[in-house]
Amino acid sequence: MHLLRTETVFLDEGAAAIDLGQTPADILFLSFSDSDLAGLASAWREGGALYPDLRAANIGQLLHHYSVDLYVEKMAPKARFVLVRLLGGLDYWRYGVEELAKAARAHGFEFAIVPGDHRADARLDAASTLGKAELERLHAYFQCGGRENFAQCLNYIGSRLDRALPWAEPAPMRAAALFDDACRTAPDEAPRALIVAYRSIVIADDTAPLIALADALNERGFAVTCVGVSSLKDPSAVAELAPLLDDLAPDVILNTTSFSGREDGGACVLDRANAPVFQAVLSTTRRAQWEAASRGLSAVDLAMNVVLPELDGRIVTRAISFKAPAPDDADFARIIHQPEPDRIAFVADLASAWVQLRRLEPPQRRVACILSDYPHKGGQAGYAVGLDTPASVAAIAQALQAQGYDIGEIDAASLMQRLTHG
């Protein structure tokens, strides 16, 4: 397991003061989530002239107090409706909330700030100018997700800005559904791969890495199925994903969702496939940051995509994409996943190699058990705090023998003697 050293980092620590350079608009939308921003922007484009002008920006670009001041000074006087979806609560962007709340009272625009997760926050309600029922409706549009809910959210906001737009209440969408653009066919005898992704990036049309990974797997002979899920811990998603796993019986699973997927009982729904699960990382940082960092992935990416998934027994692979600005989205400051072809090829090759290994009979496989060694300290060969290494190796050997592996006799009592003296 990879363990992160303890660090205390504030969100605005080291943040640069920048001017987003956006022009004022009737509706302003701010969120930490690029999926939120992309989803609402896509719905706005599809609606065309139906809606008032919209500008969207990631709160991560407005962490410095001076950046907030520039944004509020330029955008607030001409705004008519400002919507903020804030992940983590008030303390994650207190200065921005307070300044927008003051500007709303000063300039008379409607201000709605809703949580970025399922938890209500009375402090956000107090900063808003809308009533509780209106805030809950706006919150639910994002919690339910999907193109239709984003469109209805814009319809509702437009109706408050003197546009004759009919709107509907938020409607839940499926917690798990196939993403057809990243599904690939192959002959019946071909190995089967399942790609698991967050439903949110499918909704936001931020799927270039998924499509590139599906293509790479298909080029190596795989039939590929891709599914978008709300979360591997969402009971609704689990209920829909379980029969898919049973019917598909994938040879390998490539998971791009973050965190651990273990439920309260200790199992993850992906376990039921009895197949190796590879963790492919959709990095939350830009490539330049990754290249410059001595540890590669950021602390956040390491926690979400390495440390916690390893608790589920996943095989960590590579970051297959990094964030980059969309070239034609200045007014929406959209940041998207940019696929890395060589790293995607590595993951596809790894998956193919595991399938070849899986299709060999146990006696044909070569298995190595690697122990730690500290040659400069006596008695440290195979040392592990709190563990009986020889007994553990013997137990593993017995389990392998029960599965048909021919590895000879392993005696815990003499193992260390044989290792240290040849």
C-alpha positions as CSV (number, residue, x, y, z in Angstrom):
1,M,0.0,0.0,0.0
2,H,1.2,3.6,-0.7
3,L,0.9,5.8,2.4
4,L,0.8,9.6,2.1
5,R,2.7,11.6,4.6
6,T,0.6,14.0,6.7
7,E,0.2,17.4,5.1
8,T,-1.9,20.5,5.9
9,V,-2.7,22.4,2.7
10,F,-5.1,25.3,2.3
11,L,-7.0,25.7,-0.9
12,D,-5.8,29.2,-1.6
13,E,-2.2,28.4,-0.6
14,G,0.0,29.2,-3.6
15,A,-2.9,30.2,-5.8
16,A,-2.1,32.8,-8.4
17,A,-4.1,36.0,-8.7
18,I,-5.6,36.0,-12.2
19,D,-8.2,37.7,-14.3
20,L,-10.4,35.2,-16.1
21,G,-10.9,37.7,-18.9
22,Q,-14.6,36.8,-19.2
23,T,-17.2,39.3,-20.5
24,P,-20.3,40.1,-18.3
25,A,-23.5,38.0,-18.8
26,D,-27.0,37.7,-17.4
27,I,-26.3,34.3,-15.8
28,L,-23.0,33.4,-14.0
29,F,-22.3,29.8,-13.0
30,L,-19.4,28.7,-10.7
31,S,-18.4,25.3,-9.6
32,F,-15.4,23.2,-8.6
33,S,-16.6,20.5,-10.9
34,D,-15.7,20.6,-14.6
35,S,-18.5,18.2,-15.3
36,D,-21.0,20.7,-13.9
37,L,-19.6,23.4,-16.0
38,A,-19.5,21.4,-19.2
39,G,-23.0,20.0,-18.6
40,L,-24.6,23.3,-18.1
41,A,-22.7,24.9,-21.0
42,S,-23.7,22.1,-23.4
43,A,-27.4,22.6,-22.4
44,W,-27.1,26.3,-22.9
45,R,-25.6,25.8,-26.4
46,E,-28.3,23.4,-27.4
47,G,-31.0,25.9,-26.3
48,G,-29.5,28.6,-28.5
49,A,-31.4,31.9,-28.3
50,L,-33.9,30.5,-25.7
51,Y,-31.7,31.5,-22.8
52,P,-30.0,34.7,-21.5
53,D,-26.2,34.9,-21.9
54,L,-24.3,32.5,-19.7
55,R,-20.7,32.5,-18.4
56,A,-19.2,29.6,-16.4
57,A,-15.9,29.3,-14.5
58,N,-14.2,26.8,-12.2
59,I,-13.9,28.1,-8.6
60,G,-10.4,26.5,-8.6
61,Q,-9.3,29.5,-10.7
62,L,-10.7,32.0,-8.2
63,L,-9.0,30.9,-5.0
64,H,-6.9,34.0,-4.6
65,H,-8.8,36.8,-2.9
66,Y,-7.7,39.3,-5.6
67,S,-9.0,37.0,-8.3
68,V,-12.4,37.0,-6.5
69,D,-12.2,40.8,-6.3
70,L,-11.5,41.2,-10.0
71,Y,-14.3,38.7,-11.0
72,V,-16.9,40.3,-8.7
73,E,-16.0,43.8,-9.8
74,K,-16.2,43.0,-13.5
75,M,-19.1,40.5,-13.6
76,A,-21.4,41.3,-10.7
77,P,-22.8,44.7,-11.8
78,K,-24.4,43.3,-15.0
79,A,-25.4,39.9,-13.7
80,R,-29.0,39.0,-13.1
81,F,-28.6,35.5,-11.7
82,V,-25.5,33.9,-10.1
83,L,-25.5,30.2,-9.3
84,V,-22.7,28.6,-7.3
85,R,-22.4,24.9,-6.7
86,L,-19.9,24.5,-3.9
87,L,-18.2,21.2,-3.0
88,G,-17.0,20.9,0.6
89,G,-19.1,23.6,2.2
90,L,-18.7,27.3,3.0
91,D,-15.1,27.0,4.4
92,Y,-13.8,25.8,1.0
93,W,-14.5,29.2,-0.6
94,R,-15.6,31.5,2.2
95,Y,-14.2,34.7,0.7
96,G,-15.9,34.1,-2.6
97,V,-19.3,33.4,-1.0
98,E,-19.1,36.4,1.2
99,E,-18.2,38.8,-1.6
100,L,-20.8,37.5,-4.0
101,A,-23.4,37.7,-1.2
102,K,-22.6,41.3,-0.6
103,A,-22.6,42.1,-4.3
104,A,-26.0,40.4,-4.7
105,R,-27.5,42.8,-2.1
106,A,-25.7,45.8,-3.6
107,H,-26.6,45.2,-7.2
108,G,-29.9,43.4,-6.9
109,F,-29.1,40.1,-8.7
110,E,-30.5,36.8,-7.6
111,F,-27.9,34.7,-5.8
112,A,-28.2,30.9,-5.2
113,I,-25.5,28.8,-3.7
114,V,-26.1,25.1,-3.3
115,P,-24.0,22.2,-2.0
116,G,-21.8,20.2,-4.3
117,D,-22.9,16.9,-2.6
118,H,-26.0,15.6,-0.9
119,R,-25.4,17.4,2.4
120,A,-27.5,20.5,3.2
121,D,-25.6,23.6,4.5
122,A,-27.7,26.2,6.3
123,R,-24.8,28.7,6.0
124,L,-25.1,28.5,2.2
125,D,-28.8,29.0,2.4
126,A,-28.3,32.1,4.5
127,A,-25.8,33.6,2.0
128,S,-28.3,33.1,-0.9
129,T,-31.2,35.5,-1.8
130,L,-33.6,32.7,-2.9
131,G,-35.9,30.7,-0.6
132,K,-35.3,27.2,0.7
133,A,-37.6,25.5,-1.8
134,E,-36.0,27.3,-4.8
135,L,-32.5,26.3,-3.5
136,E,-33.5,22.7,-3.1
137,R,-34.9,22.6,-6.6
138,L,-31.6,24.0,-8.1
139,H,-29.6,21.6,-5.9
140,A,-31.7,18.6,-7.1
141,Y,-31.1,19.5,-10.8
142,F,-27.4,18.8,-10.3
143,Q,-27.9,15.9,-7.9
144,C,-30.1,14.1,-10.5
145,G,-27.8,15.1,-13.3
146,G,-28.1,14.5,-17.0
147,R,-28.7,16.7,-20.1
148,E,-32.5,17.0,-19.5
149,N,-32.0,18.2,-15.9
150,F,-29.4,20.7,-17.0
151,A,-31.8,22.1,-19.6
152,Q,-34.7,22.3,-17.1
153,C,-32.3,24.1,-14.7
154,L,-31.7,26.7,-17.4
155,N,-35.4,26.9,-18.2
156,Y,-36.2,27.5,-14.5
157,I,-33.5,30.2,-14.2
158,G,-34.7,31.8,-17.5
159,S,-38.3,31.9,-16.3
160,R,-37.1,34.0,-13.3
161,L,-35.4,36.4,-15.7
162,D,-38.6,37.2,-17.7
163,R,-38.2,34.5,-20.3
164,A,-41.4,32.6,-21.1
165,L,-39.8,29.2,-20.6
166,P,-41.8,26.2,-19.3
167,W,-39.8,24.1,-16.8
168,A,-40.1,20.8,-15.1
169,E,-39.1,19.6,-11.7
170,P,-35.8,17.6,-11.4
171,A,-36.1,14.0,-12.5
172,P,-33.7,11.2,-11.4
173,M,-31.8,9.4,-14.2
174,R,-30.4,5.9,-14.2
175,A,-27.5,5.4,-11.8
176,A,-25.7,3.1,-14.4
177,A,-26.0,3.1,-18.1
178,L,-23.9,2.0,-21.1
179,F,-21.8,4.5,-22.9
180,D,-22.2,3.3,-26.5
181,D,-19.5,5.6,-27.9
182,A,-16.8,3.6,-26.0
183,C,-18.3,0.1,-26.7
184,R,-16.6,-2.1,-29.3
185,T,-17.5,-5.4,-30.9
186,A,-15.3,-8.4,-31.6
187,P,-15.7,-12.1,-32.4
188,D,-17.4,-14.3,-29.8
189,E,-14.1,-15.9,-28.7
190,A,-12.4,-12.5,-28.1
191,P,-11.5,-11.5,-24.6
192,R,-14.0,-9.1,-23.0
193,A,-13.1,-5.8,-21.3
194,L,-15.3,-3.6,-19.2
195,I,-14.5,0.1,-18.7
196,V,-16.1,1.7,-15.7
197,A,-16.4,5.5,-15.6
198,Y,-18.2,8.2,-13.7
199,R,-21.6,9.0,-15.2
200,S,-20.8,12.7,-14.8
201,I,-18.0,12.8,-17.4
202,V,-20.3,11.0,-19.8
203,I,-23.0,13.6,-19.2
204,A,-20.4,16.4,-19.7
205,D,-19.2,14.9,-23.0
206,D,-15.7,14.8,-21.5
207,T,-15.0,11.2,-22.7
208,A,-12.0,11.4,-25.0
209,P,-9.8,9.1,-22.7
210,L,-12.6,6.5,-22.5
211,I,-13.0,6.4,-26.3
212,A,-9.2,6.2,-26.8
213,L,-8.9,3.4,-24.3
214,A,-11.7,1.5,-25.9
215,D,-10.0,1.8,-29.3
216,A,-6.6,0.6,-27.9
217,L,-8.2,-2.4,-26.3
218,N,-10.2,-3.2,-29.5
219,E,-7.0,-3.0,-31.5
220,R,-5.6,-5.7,-29.3
221,G,-8.5,-8.0,-29.9
222,F,-10.9,-7.1,-27.1
223,A,-14.6,-6.7,-27.2
224,V,-15.2,-3.6,-25.1
225,T,-18.2,-2.5,-23.0
226,C,-18.2,0.9,-21.2
227,V,-20.6,1.8,-18.5
228,G,-21.1,5.1,-16.7
229,V,-22.0,5.0,-13.0
230,S,-23.0,7.6,-10.4
231,S,-20.7,5.8,-7.9
232,L,-19.6,2.3,-7.1
233,K,-21.0,2.8,-3.6
234,D,-24.4,4.0,-4.8
235,P,-26.9,1.2,-4.1
236,S,-28.9,2.1,-7.3
237,A,-25.7,1.9,-9.4
238,V,-24.7,-1.4,-7.8
239,A,-28.2,-2.9,-8.5
240,E,-27.8,-2.1,-12.2
241,L,-24.2,-3.0,-12.5
242,A,-24.4,-6.4,-10.8
243,P,-26.5,-8.1,-13.6
244,L,-24.3,-6.5,-16.3
245,L,-21.2,-8.1,-14.7
246,D,-22.9,-11.5,-14.5
247,D,-24.0,-11.4,-18.1
248,L,-20.8,-10.0,-19.5
249,A,-18.3,-12.1,-17.4
250,P,-15.4,-9.8,-18.4
251,D,-11.9,-11.1,-18.5
252,V,-10.6,-7.7,-17.3
253,I,-12.1,-4.6,-15.8
254,L,-10.6,-1.1,-16.3
255,N,-11.9,1.2,-13.6
256,T,-11.5,5.0,-13.9
257,T,-13.7,6.0,-10.9
258,S,-11.9,7.2,-7.7
259,F,-11.8,6.2,-4.1
260,S,-12.7,2.8,-2.7
261,G,-15.8,1.0,-4.0
262,R,-16.3,-1.2,-0.9
263,E,-19.7,-1.2,0.7
264,D,-20.4,-1.6,4.4
265,G,-20.1,-5.3,4.2
266,G,-16.5,-5.0,2.8
267,A,-17.2,-6.1,-0.8
268,C,-17.1,-4.1,-4.0
269,V,-19.6,-4.9,-6.8
270,L,-16.7,-5.3,-9.2
271,D,-15.5,-8.3,-7.1
272,R,-18.4,-10.5,-8.4
273,A,-16.7,-10.7,-11.9
274,N,-13.8,-12.6,-10.4
275,A,-11.5,-10.7,-12.9
276,P,-8.5,-8.5,-12.4
277,V,-9.5,-4.8,-11.9
278,F,-7.0,-2.3,-13.2
279,Q,-7.1,1.3,-11.9
280,A,-6.6,3.7,-14.9
281,V,-6.2,7.3,-13.6
282,L,-7.9,10.3,-15.1
283,S,-5.7,12.9,-13.5
284,T,-7.2,16.0,-12.0
285,T,-4.0,18.0,-12.7
286,R,-2.4,19.3,-15.9
287,R,0.4,17.5,-17.6
288,A,3.0,20.2,-16.9
289,Q,2.3,19.9,-13.1
290,W,2.7,16.1,-13.3
291,E,6.0,16.4,-15.2
292,A,7.4,18.9,-12.8
293,A,6.4,17.1,-9.6
294,S,9.0,14.7,-8.1
295,R,6.2,12.3,-7.0
296,G,4.3,12.6,-10.3
297,L,0.6,12.5,-9.3
298,S,-0.6,15.1,-6.9
299,A,-1.5,14.3,-3.3
300,V,-5.2,14.4,-4.2
301,D,-4.7,12.0,-7.2
302,L,-2.6,9.7,-5.1
303,A,-5.2,9.5,-2.4
304,M,-8.2,9.1,-4.7
305,N,-6.7,6.9,-7.4
306,V,-3.9,4.9,-5.8
307,V,-4.2,4.6,-2.0
308,L,-7.9,4.0,-1.6
309,P,-8.4,1.8,-4.7
310,E,-5.5,-0.4,-3.5
311,L,-7.7,-1.2,-0.5
312,D,-10.1,-2.9,-3.0
313,G,-7.2,-5.0,-4.5
314,R,-7.1,-3.0,-7.7
315,I,-4.0,-3.1,-9.9
316,V,-2.8,0.5,-10.3
317,T,-1.6,1.3,-13.8
318,R,-0.9,4.8,-15.2
319,A,-2.5,8.2,-15.5
320,I,-4.1,8.0,-19.0
321,S,-5.2,11.6,-19.2
322,F,-4.5,15.1,-17.8
323,K,-6.6,18.2,-17.6
324,A,-6.3,20.8,-20.3
325,P,-8.3,23.9,-21.4
326,A,-10.8,23.3,-24.1
327,P,-9.5,25.4,-27.1
328,D,-12.9,27.1,-27.9
329,D,-14.3,27.7,-24.5
330,A,-13.0,31.0,-23.2
331,D,-16.4,32.2,-21.9
332,F,-16.9,28.9,-20.0
333,A,-13.3,28.3,-18.9
334,R,-13.9,24.6,-19.5
335,I,-11.1,22.2,-18.5
336,I,-11.3,18.8,-20.2
337,H,-9.5,15.4,-20.0
338,Q,-6.8,15.2,-22.7
339,P,-5.8,11.5,-23.4
340,E,-2.2,10.4,-23.4
341,P,-1.8,7.8,-26.2
342,D,1.4,6.2,-25.1
343,R,0.1,5.7,-21.5
344,I,-3.2,4.3,-22.8
345,A,-1.2,1.9,-25.0
346,F,0.7,0.7,-21.9
347,V,-2.6,0.0,-20.0
348,A,-4.1,-1.8,-23.0
349,D,-0.9,-3.9,-23.3
350,L,-1.0,-4.7,-19.6
351,A,-4.7,-5.8,-19.8
352,S,-3.9,-8.0,-22.8
353,A,-0.9,-9.6,-21.0
354,W,-3.1,-10.4,-18.0
355,V,-5.7,-12.1,-20.2
356,Q,-3.0,-14.3,-21.8
357,L,-1.8,-15.2,-18.3
358,R,-5.4,-15.9,-17.1
359,R,-6.0,-18.3,-20.0
360,L,-3.0,-20.4,-19.0
361,E,-3.4,-23.4,-16.7
362,P,-1.7,-22.9,-13.3
363,P,1.2,-25.3,-14.0
364,Q,2.1,-23.1,-17.0
365,R,2.3,-19.9,-15.1
366,R,5.5,-18.6,-13.4
367,V,4.8,-16.9,-10.1
368,A,7.3,-14.9,-8.0
369,C,6.9,-14.0,-4.3
370,I,9.0,-10.9,-3.6
371,L,10.0,-10.1,0.0
372,S,11.7,-6.9,1.4
373,D,15.4,-7.0,2.1
374,Y,17.5,-4.6,4.2
375,P,21.0,-5.9,3.5
376,H,22.8,-3.4,5.8
377,K,20.8,-4.4,8.9
378,G,21.2,-7.9,10.4
379,G,18.0,-9.8,10.7
380,Q,16.0,-7.5,8.4
381,A,15.6,-9.8,5.4
382,G,11.9,-10.2,4.8
383,Y,11.1,-7.9,7.7
384,A,7.6,-6.5,8.0
385,V,6.3,-4.7,11.1
386,G,3.8,-6.9,13.0
387,L,3.8,-9.7,10.4
388,D,5.3,-13.2,10.5
389,T,6.8,-13.2,7.0
390,P,7.9,-16.9,6.9
391,A,4.4,-18.1,8.0
392,S,2.7,-15.7,5.5
393,V,4.8,-17.1,2.6
394,A,4.0,-20.7,3.7
395,A,0.3,-19.9,3.8
396,I,0.5,-18.3,0.3
397,A,2.3,-21.4,-0.9
398,Q,-0.4,-23.7,0.4
399,A,-3.1,-21.6,-1.2
400,L,-1.3,-21.7,-4.5
401,Q,-0.8,-25.5,-4.3
402,A,-4.6,-25.8,-3.7
403,Q,-5.2,-24.0,-6.9
404,G,-3.0,-26.4,-8.9
405,Y,0.4,-24.6,-8.9
406,D,3.5,-26.8,-8.7
407,I,5.9,-24.9,-6.4
408,G,7.4,-27.6,-4.3
409,E,7.6,-27.6,-0.5
410,I,7.8,-24.4,1.5
411,D,8.7,-24.9,5.1
412,A,8.2,-21.8,7.2
413,A,10.8,-22.9,9.7
414,S,13.7,-23.1,7.2
415,L,12.5,-20.4,4.7
416,M,14.6,-17.6,6.1
417,Q,17.6,-19.8,6.4
418,R,17.4,-20.7,2.8
419,L,16.8,-17.1,1.7
420,T,19.7,-15.6,3.7
421,H,22.3,-18.3,3.1
422,G,21.3,-19.4,-0.4
